[in-house]
Amino acid sequence: MTLFGTTLDGPAVAAVIGMLLALVLWVMSLKSEIGYGRWFRQWEADRKARRDAELARERGEAPPPVDGPPRGPWG
């Protein structure tokens, strides 16, 4: 078998397949890490919101309205 004018024998084909499999594994791992990062940022934001609400209750302040009128440039 030839590829780009180079003859590929058995070990070369196996090496190409192995490198492609390693690339697929790396991409899947990267996707997983990105998903974990998104999950952690959301978890941290939720935790901070719960903590802020708890501190506001302790101080006797009214919690910020969750479903108030739209504000800001995006409604």
CYANA upper distance limits for C-alpha pairs under 8 A (distance plus 0.5 A):
  1 MET  CA      7 THR  CA      6.24
  1 MET  CA      8 LEU  CA      6.00
  1 MET  CA      9 ASP  CA      7.58
  2 THR  CA      6 THR  CA      5.71
  2 THR  CA      7 THR  CA      4.80
  2 THR  CA      8 LEU  CA      6.21
  3 LEU  CA      7 THR  CA      6.96
  3 LEU  CA      8 LEU  CA      7.48
  8 LEU  CA     12 ALA  CA      6.04
  8 LEU  CA     13 VAL  CA      6.71
  9 ASP  CA     13 VAL  CA      6.78
 10 GLY  CA     14 ALA  CA      6.69
 11 PRO  CA     15 ALA  CA      6.58
 12 ALA  CA     16 VAL  CA      6.75
 13 VAL  CA     17 ILE  CA      6.70
 14 ALA  CA     18 GLY  CA      6.51
 15 ALA  CA     19 MET  CA      6.60
 16 VAL  CA     20 LEU  CA      6.72
 17 ILE  CA     21 LEU  CA      6.68
 18 GLY  CA     22 ALA  CA      6.64
 19 MET  CA     23 LEU  CA      6.69
 20 LEU  CA     24 VAL  CA      6.78
 21 LEU  CA     25 LEU  CA      6.67
 22 ALA  CA     26 TRP  CA      6.62
 23 LEU  CA     27 VAL  CA      6.70
 24 VAL  CA     28 MET  CA      6.71
 25 LEU  CA     29 SER  CA      6.66
 26 TRP  CA     30 LEU  CA      6.61
 27 VAL  CA     31 LYS  CA      6.66
 28 MET  CA     32 SER  CA      6.76
 29 SER  CA     33 GLU  CA      6.75
 30 LEU  CA     34 ILE  CA      6.71
 31 LYS  CA     35 GLY  CA      6.72
 32 SER  CA     36 TYR  CA      6.71
 33 GLU  CA     37 GLY  CA      6.70
 34 ILE  CA     38 ARG  CA      6.84
 35 GLY  CA     39 TRP  CA      6.68
 36 TYR  CA     40 PHE  CA      6.56
 37 GLY  CA     41 ARG  CA      6.71
 38 ARG  CA     42 GLN  CA      6.80
 39 TRP  CA     43 TRP  CA      6.59
 40 PHE  CA     44 GLU  CA      6.50
 41 ARG  CA     45 ALA  CA      6.69
 42 GLN  CA     46 ASP  CA      6.67
 43 TRP  CA     47 ARG  CA      6.58
 44 GLU  CA     48 LYS  CA      6.65
 45 ALA  CA     49 ALA  CA      6.70
 46 ASP  CA     50 ARG  CA      6.73
 47 ARG  CA     51 ARG  CA      6.65
 48 LYS  CA     52 ASP  CA      6.51
 49 ALA  CA     53 ALA  CA      6.66
 50 ARG  CA     54 GLU  CA      6.66
 51 ARG  CA     55 LEU  CA      6.67
 52 ASP  CA     56 ALA  CA      6.60
 53 ALA  CA     57 ARG  CA      6.71
 53 ALA  CA     63 PRO  CA      6.66
 54 GLU  CA     58 GLU  CA      6.83
 55 LEU  CA     59 ARG  CA      6.79
 56 ALA  CA     60 GLY  CA      6.63
 56 ALA  CA     61 GLU  CA      5.60
 56 ALA  CA     62 ALA  CA      7.35
 56 ALA  CA     63 PRO  CA      6.85
 57 ARG  CA     61 GLU  CA      6.36
 57 ARG  CA     62 ALA  CA      7.61
 57 ARG  CA     63 PRO  CA      7.73
 70 PRO  CA     75 GLY  CA      5.30
 71 ARG  CA     75 GLY  CA      5.82
